[in-house]
Amino acid sequence: MSAATKKIITRLQADFFATMNALTKKQLEDSMTYLGQQYYTEGVSLISDENYDRLRETLIRKFGDSKVLAAVGAEVTKAKVDLPFFLGSMDKIKPDKNNLEGWRAKYKGDVCVSDKLDGISGLVVKSKGVVKLYTRGNGTVGQDICHMLPFISIGDFPGIDTYAVRGELIVTKAKYAKVAEGRGGARQMVSGLAGLKTLTAERRALMGLIDFVAYEVIVPEALTPVQQFTLLDSKSTFTVARWHKEKEVTIEHLSEVLAAHKKASPYEIDGIIVNHNAVYPRSTGRNPEFAFAFKMSFAEQQATTEVLQVIWEPSKDGYLKPTVNFEPVNIGGVVIQYATGFNAAFIQAQGLGPGAYIEIERRGDVIPYIKAVKAPSPTGPAMPAAKWHWSDTHVDAVLDDIGANPDVQKRALLYFAQTLEIGYCGEGNIAKLYEVGVRTPLDMLKVKPAALEGHGFAKAGAAKIVDEIDKAAKKATLTQWAVGSGIFGRGIGTKRVEAAIEVLPKDLKPSAALVGRVMEQGGWSKESAEGFVGNLGEFRKFLAAAGVEVREAVAEAKKPAAKPVGAKMAGQVVLFTGFHPKDLEEAVVAQGGQLVEAWAKKVTVLVVKDATVSNEKTKKAAAAGIPVVTAEQFKERLGL
């Protein structure tokens, strides 16, 4: 490593965002090359995985292409395999009386409580004496990591030549403390080692620190959780997760159990697993309902740190979103150094800027957020440097000259490509298109292969991307044009547009009466309906420029939808909040139901991702007596 690159790495460790944003293409490439060499050949993480990904994203966003993008990570094994058993996750229940009591009413009797280990989920399978080791992956497709077997502590069922045991690949807190310097966390270290195929002496030594801690017996089958743990304890040489049988399932008691387990465990744990002690068929394709992960906020999951800077990045609509960068803190074994700043109003009101002191909490062991501001910045809030103004609600900062901002233009192009489902148009190729003068969706539709050749695209690549654009444009729906164009502004998505199309005239000409008809479709306020109708003229011009015949497009959009194949959702109006599962949305329509995109009085069912979700829509549903169901409960209702 050159002295210059060494200095850059040191600056990245001390002040990541400011350093990253100032790097040239060559400096980014040199830094990523060295960081990759250290990670893949030495097993050392000089920066966190998240920040390494940010370097990569910055290289793509600013410069579009680089040989480093193909080279970095080349040593990670591609041994992806179909897992012999589905390895689901656990739905999470945080301290909430209603959620817990609802589960307990359905599952009575003893439960088995065990540690929720904070490592990498794995599977050991022995068949006819041959042992295989896999990571969980997405639950269906995992990674073959048999190369680790000679070095890590696994265990066995002596005398049994066929079994399958699930567990966690994890390092004890004491062992990790001895090698922690320069690494982002024990879990990251294990994950990195699992992806290596070139094994140096140091890597083998690090693998030797890893334990496989068993917590489920898949084969032999038909065992209760207590029977599984008893079998592991009495008949195997596996390291076994801490567990016990329990009768009391209340918030207060589980909170005490969790605190005790966390204090006593030699490993990092991020909760406890509560499993109904009965024999159930193994879940396939979804999380089990008879078990859940219980979590709560601990003092150990919080840390006070100093703010270094506030990073402002524009959305496709020109709204400046803040990320707060702070002195790195280790919470639950993970190094964290940035969190959302929510919005401009929060930054201003809390006085967030360099020198402010904040309390960070790692919510649910996944998303770090600012829990409290201990002391404001001595220099005042760090508001955006670009020219901006307040949104109408005085919550967000909005760029003054949205159309001229390169980042906004690129994000708008990417959104257009994603909405029309244009292939071969990820961030990297969008950046290349931008470099040759593509600034708007109409520019993208008109680009020719000759304009791209020699500008980051080979001849075949240039022809390919233009062909993808043309194919997508030919099959695009009126809804896709309306949403993807961005003409109707922020917050106007697919469901709203689909509802509005039902009352639009064939020529798309606006009128005062049309505003009222749009509002009647649900999900539209007077202001949003007026804005939508007021932009129809601009949309007509856009369609004409795109070569779309307006009357034909409207007529096609108004064609009756395919008849439902069932009637399970007949008369039901469904709103999903916090997520948009395409499979469930399609199932609602297929079963005769109606989807809406925003809260409306006609909503009959509100669907949340899991029982931990609480927002304005769930509050409105509760006040209106509208049932709120989880995704899993809704799947059952649909028979999926």
N, C-alpha and C positions, 0 to 999 in steps of 0.2 A: 504493500500500500504506500502511495506517495505521501509526503508530508502534508500536501494540500488536502488530500482526501481524509487523512487522519484528523485534520483540524475541522473539516466539515462534519465528520461523525461526532466529534466532541461537541460542536455547536448544536447539532441535531438533538443530542442527549440533553443539553442544557436548555435550549429554546427552540423546540421542534418547529412550530408553525412559522415563525418569522424566518428561520433559516431555510425551511423548505420552499417558501414562497419566493425567496430571492435566488434560488439556484438556477444555473443555466442548464441546458440540455445535457452537456457533457458532465457537469458536476453531478446531476441526478443519476446519469448512467454509471459513472465511476462509483458513486456512493452505493447504489443498489448492487452493483457487481461485488463490491467488497463485503457488504452486509450479507449477500447471498452466500458467498464463499465461507464466511464465518459460521453461518447458520448450518449450511449443508455439509461442510467438511470438518468443522470444529464443534458443532452442536451448541454454539454460543449465540444468543440473541442479544445484539447490542442495542436494539430498540424493540419496542413491542410489535407484535404482529399487526395490530391496528395501524400503527404509524408506518410500517413497511408498506402496507396496502395503500396508505395515503400517498406515499412517494410514487408508487406505481400509477395511481389515479392521476396525480399531478403531471407525470410524464406523458400520459395518454392525452389528458385534457389540453396541455399547453403545446405539445409537440407532435401529437398524433401517432407517430410510429417510432420504433427504435428496435435495434437488434437485441437489446437487453431484455425487452419484453418477452421474447421467445426463449432467451437463454436462462433467465432467472427461474429457479425452481425445477430445472431439468433433471436434477437428481432425485426428485420425489418419485417414489414408485407408483406405477399406474395399475397395480394389481387389484383392480376392483372386481368383486365377485358377487354373485347372487348369494345371499345368506341362506343357510339351510333352514333357519327359523326366522319369523318376523320378530324384530326386537323393538317393541314400542317404547314410548316415553311415558311419563306420568302427568296427568292433569294436576294443576297446582291449586291448592286451597290455602289462602292466607287467612289470618284471623278475621273471620266473619261468621257471626252466630248463625245466620240464616243458611249460608252455604253448608256449614258443618252439620247442622241439625237436619237439613234435608238429606244429606248423604247417610247420616246415622239412622234416620227413619227407614231407609231402604235396606241398609245392611246392619242387621242386629247381631249381637253375640260378640265373641272374642275377635280381636284384631292382632295382627303381628306388626310390631313397630321396629324399623331398622334404620340405620344411618343412610342418608342420601349422600353418597360419596361424590366429591367434586373432582372427578378425574375423567378418563376417557372410557366409555362403555365398551366392553369387549365380550367375546364369546369363545369358550374352549369347547371343542368337539372332539371326542375320541371315538373312532369307528374301526373295529377290528384291530385294535392296538395302535392305530395311527392317530396322532394328535394334530389338530389344526387350531390356529388362533386367528380371530378376526376382530376388526373394530366394527362398531354398530353402523357407521355411516348414516344413511337416512332411514334405517330400520329394515329396509328391504335389500339394498345394495350396500355392501361394506367393503372393507379392505383386507386382503390376505396379508397378515403380518407374521407369518410363520418364521421369518428370519430372526425374530426376536426370541423365539422359544429357548434357545440355548443359554440366554443371558438373564432372563427375568425369572422371578420367583412365581411359579404357577401353582403346582399342587397336583393331586391325582386322587382317583378312587382305586386304591390297590385291589387287584383281583377282578376288577370290572373292565372289560375291553370295549364297552360302548356306553357313552354318556354325553350329555351336553349341559354345560354349566355357564350361566351368565355372571359377569362380575365387572369390576372396575379396575382399569389399569391406572395405578396411582402411586405416588411416592409419599412416604411419611413426612410430616412436618420437620422432624429432626434431621432426616437424611437430606431433605431439600435445602435446609438452612446452610448446610456445608458447601453446597455448590450454587447457591442462589445468585451470587454476584454476576451481573451481566445478563441475567435471564429475566424474562417477563412474568414468570409464574410457573409453578409445578405442572399445571395442566398443559401449558404451552410447550414446556420441555418434553413431556411425554408425547404430545401430538407430533412435535417435530421429529422425535426419534422414531416414531412409528412410520414416518414417511421416508426414511432414509434407506438406501439400498447399498451404499458404500460404508462399510463398518470399520472405522479406525479403532485403535485400542481405547482411546478416550470415550468414543461412542459406546463401545461394549461395556466400559466401566459405568457409564451413565445408565445404560439399560439395566445393569445389575442392581440399580437402586429401586427399580420398579417392582411393585407387588401386583399380583392379580388377586383382588379381594372378592370372593364369591358371595352372591346374594340371591341367586335363583337356580334351582335345578329344573331344567327343561326335560331332560331324559335321565332317569326314569320319569314317567308321566303320572298324572292323577294323584299328586301330593298336595296337601294344604301348605301354605307358607311356613307354618310351624314345623310340619313334617320335613319340609325341604331343608330348613336351617338345622334341624336336629340331625338329619342324615349327613349334612356337611360337617357338622361338629363331631359326630361319632364315628363316621366311616371314611372320611376323606382326610387328605393332608393339605387341603386348601386353606389359605387364610380366609376367615369368614367375617363378614360384616357384623358389627355389634347389633344385637336384636333382643327382643323379649316379647312375651305374650302380654296383652293388655286388655282390660275391660272398659276402662273409662276413656271416652272420646269426646272431650270438651276442649274449648279454646284454652282455658286456663291450664288444664292438665297437660295438653300437648305442648303448650309453650314451655312449661317446666321441664318436660321430657327433652324437648329440643335443646334447651339451655344446658341441661346436664350432659346430653350426648355430645354437644359441640365442645364442651369443656373437657370431657374425658377422652375424646377420640384422638388417636395418634395421627389421623389423617384430616385434611380439610374436608368439612362437610358443609353443605349449603341447605340442609333441611333434614327432615325425616320422612320415611315412607310408611304410610299406614295402609295395611293390606288386610282385607277381610279374610279371616281364617277359615276358608272353605275351598273346595275344589271347583275350579271354573275351567271351561275350555280356554285354551290360549287365544288371546286376541290376535286377529289377523287384519292388518291394515289400519287399525285405530287404537288409541290408548284405552286401557281397561277402565271400566267404570267402578269396579269393585276395589280399586286402590287409588291413592292420591299422594301427592307430595305436599307436606305441610311446611310452610316457611313463615318467618316473621323477621322483623327488623331488630337487629342487635346493635349494641354500641360498637361491637367489633366490625360491623359493616358500615361504619361511618368514620370519617377522618376530616380534620380541619387542615386546610392548605391555603397557600397564597396564589392569587390570580396573577398570571404573567401577561395575558393579553386577551382581547376579545376579537375573534375572527368573524368577519361578516361575509356571507356568500349569498348571491342573489338566486332566487327561484326563477322558473321560466316566466313567471308573471312579474318579475322585478321586485318582489318582496325580499328585503334583506334579512336573512336568518342568522342569529348569532350562535357561535360556538365558543365556550369559555375554556381557554387553555390555562392550566394551573400547574404548580409544582407537582411532579408525580407522587402519588400515594399508593400504598399497597393495602388493598381491602380484600379480605378473604382469599389471599394468595394471588391476586391479580393486580398488576400495576395499571393505574388509571391516571390520565393526565388531561382529559377533556370531558366536557359535559355540555348538554344543550343549555343555551342561554334563554330559551323559550321565545322571547320576542323583544322588540326595542323598548316597549314600555317597562318590561321587567328590568332590563339593563339600566335604564334611566332611574327608575324608582329605587332600585337597590344600590345604586352608585357603584356598579361593577366596572372595574378597570384594573390596570396594573396596581398591585399593592393591596387590593381588597383581600379580606380573609373570608373564606366560605367553608361551610360544612357540607361535605359530599357524602351521599349515601348511595350504595350500589343496590338499587331497587330490584328485588327478586333475583339478586346475584347476576343480573344481566345488564340492565340499563343504569348507568350512573347518572345521578341528577343532583342539583343543588338544593339541599334541604333547608339551609338557612345561610344568611349573610351575617357573619360575626362582626365585620368592620368594613365600611365602604372604602373605596379607593381614595387615597389622599389627593389625587389629581382629578377626581370626579369621574363620572361614567364615560367609558370609551365608546362613544357613538360612531356611526360609520363615517369614514373619511370622504366617501363619494357624496355628491350632492343628492339630497333626498328630502322627502317630506313625509308627514304622518299620514297613515291611512285614515279613512273616514271615521273609524272607530278609535283612533288614537292609540292603537295597540302595536301596529307594525310600522317599520320604516320602509318606504317605497322609493326606489330610484326616481330621480327627476326625469332623466332621459332614458327610459327603459329600452327603446328601440335601438339605441346606439351601443349598448353594453354587450361585448362579445360573449361573456358567460351566459347572459340571458338568451341571446340569439342561439347559442349552441344547445342550451337546454330546451328551448322551444322547438328546435329542429329535431332533437332526440324524442321529444314528446309526440311530435307529429308522426315520426317514423314508427314509434311504438304503438300509437293509436291506430294507424293504418296497417300495422303488422307488416312493415317493410323489412324483409330479410336483409342481412349483411349490413345493417345500419346501427351498429353499436357506437359507444362513445368515441372509439378510436377512428372509425370511418367518418363519423360526423365531424370530428376535428379536421380531417383531411378535406372533406367537402367545404368546410368553412374557409380553409386556406386558399381554395381556388375561387372564392367569391360567392359561395352559396350562403345566403343570409336569411332567406325566408322559405316557407314551404313551397311557394310558387317557384322560387329559384331551384329547389330540389327537383320539382316535377319537370323542369325544362332542361336540366343538366344533360350534357352529351358525353359519351365516352372519350372523345378527343380532348375535352377540357380536363379530364382527370388523368390521362396517361402522362407519366413522368412527374406527377405530383403526389407521390405516395402510392399510386396504383400502377400495377403492370397492365398490359393491354387486356388480358383476360379478366383481371379484377375490375377494371373500369367498365367493361361490358357487362359483367355480372351485376354490379351494383345498380347500373342504369336499368337493366332488365328487371331486377327486383322492384325498383321504384315503379316502373311501368305496369308490372303485373298487379301490384298492390293498388295502384290508382284505378285500374280497370274494374276491380271487384269491390272497391270501397263503397260503403253505404253512406247514405245522407247523414246518419248519426256520426259516423267516423269522420266525415268531412267537417261537420259542425264542431265536434269536440277537438279534433286534432289541429284545426286551423288556429285555434286560440282566439278567434274573432269575438266570441261571446264572453271572454274574460274568465277571471278566477272563480272557481266553484261551480262552473257549469259542466257537469259530467254526463256520462252516457244515459243514466236512468232519467234524468231531468229532460234531456233532449228527446229521448224516445217518447216520453209522455207528452211533450209539447207538440211533437210532429203530428199527433192525432188530430189537432185542431188547426194546423197551419194551412193556409190557402195554397193552391197548386202553384201559384206564381211567387209565393213567399213575400208578397207585398205586405208591409206593416199597416196596422190600423189601430185606432184607440180601442175598438171593440175586441180586438185580438188579445189585448193585455188581460182582460177579464177572463177570456176563454182559457188562456194559458194558466192563469192562477187556479182555475177550477180543476186542473189536472193534479194538484197536490204537490207539495214540496216547493212551491214558488211563493215568494213574498211579492208585494206590489212593486217594490223597488227592483227585484231581480227580474220579474216578468217584463217590466218596462225596459230594462236594459237589454234583455233578450230580443224583444220585439224591435227595439230601436236599432239593433245591429243587423237586422235581417237584410237591409239594403246592401250593407257592406259584404254580407255573406253571399248574396246573389252575384255581386261583382267577382268575388273570389271563385265561385263555382264556374262562372263564365270563363275566367282566365285559366282555370284548371281544365277546361274542355268538358265540363259536366253540364248536360242539358237539365235545367232546373225542373221543368214539369215532369220529365221522365223519372228523375231522382225522387221527387216527392211522391209520385204515384207508386214507385217501387217500395218506398218506405212505408206507405200506407196499406200495402197488401196485407190481407189477413194473415196472422201468424199461423204456423202449423197447428193443427188441432192437438190439444193435450192428449197424452196417452193414458192419463189417469185423472182422478178427481180428488185426490187426497188433500189438495190445497185449494179446492174450488171455493171462491168467495173470500179467500185470505189475502191480505196485503202485507207483504213481508219487507222488513227493513233490516239490513245487516249493518252493524256498527263496529268500526275498528278493523275490519277485514272484509275482503270480497272474494269468497271462494267460488270460483267459476262453476265447479261441479254442483254445488248446492243451488246456486242461482238458476242453472239450467234445469235442475230437478224441480224447483218451484214452478217454473213456467210449464214444464212437461206435465206437471200434476194439476194444472189449471189455476195456479196462483198468480198474483201480480207482484212485481218488484217495484219498490220506490227507492230513491237515492237520499232523500232527506225526510226529517220527521214531518208527519202530517196526521191530521185527526183520523184519517181512514186506516192507519196502520193497525193491524190486528195481532201481529207477532213481531217482536224484536229479538234478533239473534246476535249473541255475543260470542267471541272466540272461546272464552272459558269463564268460569265462575268468579274470577278475580276482577273482571272488567266493571268499572263504575264510571259513568260520564253523564253528560246532560241528557242524553237520549234515554239512558236507563232510569234516570230520575223522572223524566216526563212519562215514561211508560208506567212506572210505579204509581205516579199520581193519577194516571188515567185508568189504572186497573188493567193495563195491557200486559199479557204474559211475556216475561223475558226468559229465553231458553239458551242454553249453550249449544255450540256447534254439534257436539256429540248427541245431545238430547234431540236436536233437530234432525240429525241423520236417522235416529231411531224412528222419529215420527214419519219420515219419508220412506222408511224401510230400506235404507242404504247400508 
